[in-house]
Amino acid sequence: MQTRSDASAGSESAGYWREHEMLLLQQVMALVGKSLSPAPALREMLHLMSELLGLNRGRIVLADETRRSGRIRYAYGLTPEEIGRGVYAYGEGITGRALQHGQLTIIQDIDREPDFLARTVERSRLPDGPVSFIALPIVVERLTVGVLACHRIRHRSRALADDITVLRILATLAGQLLQLEAGLEEKTRALEEQNAVLARALESAAARYGIVGTSPPLLRAISELERVSDSAASVLLLGESGTGKELFARALHLASSRRDRAFIKINCAAIPDTLFESELFGYERGAFTGANSMRAGWFEQASKGTLFLDEIGELPLMMQAKLLRTLQEGTITRLGGKAEIQVDVRLVAATNCDLQRDVTRGTFRQDLYYRLNVIPIHLPSLAERRQDIRVLALHFISHTNQLNQRNVNLTAAALDRLEEYSWPGNIRELTNFIERVVLLAEKPLLDAADIDRLLPSHAADEPDVAPASAESAAANRGQGASSHDPVTHTVPLPMRPYRRVSSHPAQALVDALEQCGGNKSRAAQQLGMTARQFSYRWQKLGLPND
């Protein structure tokens, strides 16, 4: 007969275990949701099973994809070697039987059970007295996906039924966490597949236009380009020098309904002021000395097609007014002629200058700026699309190898070094540098040290530099060609060093201009710059224009 003291002791013992059970569940639930992986919560669960309830060497065995075997994935109190041995075929031993049949299995004494494998933990590492083993199936949507198992010392003041109750709760919780993980992995795989499809689509779109790269800023610019391709509105391409504006202008033409018509490109910085009107609008016979026959201008030749005006900021004010009239009325008048000629031209303009600032300074017409700036598209600099540097470098090195019959390659470290450099001259600087590397290479495989020897000394500079000028002398006026575009398959021009805007103080520019009698071209030559670099620095430093 149970005495009052025995009942009181039993009640206190039950309260003790209830507190531990609640603490275990509280601690485990506190970890749920704090990580996308169930691992932290499951490992803590096995830890507290041992520390608070005396259910030792807990392990979670998960079935593999073939549903033929299971392996220990989470454990507490087991060495890495013991965990490695924890592999069970379906039906093999107690754990394999629980995996196969999905039934709770309790072994009261592992020494008396012939099917107990003792594979994971050697018997010598367990207590001398009777040791029990409990294996509970972990079920997700009526499918056994794993087993929660542990050792239990029989000589404890705690009922087996209480242990089983807590273990059932924990096995259910483990199943829910694993189900959430599986669902998340499935959604992640679906999203990754969808992203891969979209990336391939975008990459193929970029490749269709000859544009290399898949960085988000580049793809965003291509997406904007395609959205406006079928409209007749003017497009203004903005961005630093060397970002491939001509290639984007051509891509806009190819994406439009005008793709089968002419694409005419003109570099405004390469045309002398006196020839602008005759180049753009053409001339009649006898309009000036040497005009022995009529010539159609670029607007006429681009009718029904696309006209690309690069370096639009270099257009003289007088020509800006005539260009505005043509855009508004859709007509041109040849030099020396009187008849108006109807033209249907999609105009794409490009600049690396701040046209709005030029409007404020009076060097660019405000009405023309508004007319051109209907659809502005920003082309990212190479610093904004660093993840494309590697693929661009490989593209250019392959092209240069073929062009020069070389076989030069770059190591991964060399490509990493290219990614670290700021590339103030953008793609133009990169393609010129790659050509230099290929032509000067003394061995077939170049490392980072070889790249460092050829990089400019200002490799650590920030990319706040003057844009490279147009190569006026190399421009083909007969075809209205723009300066060399780095992404086209033409031979790059020799690389010019790119200097920071602060490479010359303001006073140096002022002194040079005074010494040259106000001639900016001579002042620029004296300082070792081109006229455009001189003008850019002059404007950047806020020096007066008059």
Secondary structure, 3 states (H helix, E strand, C coil): CCCHHHHHHHHHHHHHHHHHHHHHHHHHHHHCCCCCCCHHHHHHHHHHHHHHHCEEEEEEEEECCCCCEEEEEEECCCCHHHHHHCEEECCCHHHHHHHHHCCCEEECCHHHCCCCCCCCCCHHHCCCCCEEEEEEEEEECCEEEEEEEEEEECCCCCCHHHHHHHHHHHHHHHHHHHHHHHHHHHHHHHHHHHHHHHHHHHHHHHHHCCCCCCCHHHHHHHHHHHHCCCCCCCEEEECCCCCCHHHHHHHHHHHCCCCCCCEEEEEHHHCCHHHHHHHHHEECCCCCCCCCCCEECHHHHCCCCEEEEECHHHCCHHHHHHHHHHHHHCEECCECCCCCEECCCEEEEEECCCHHHHHHHCCCCHHHHHHHCCEEEECCCHHHHHHHHHHHHHHHHHHHHHHHCCCCEECHHHHHHHHHCCCCCHHHHHHHHHHHHHHHCCCCEECHHHHHHHCCCCCCCCCCECCCCCCHHHCCHHHCCCCCCCCCCCCCCCCCCCCEHHHCCHHHHHHHHHHCCCCHHHHHHHCCCCHHHHHHHHHHCCCCCC
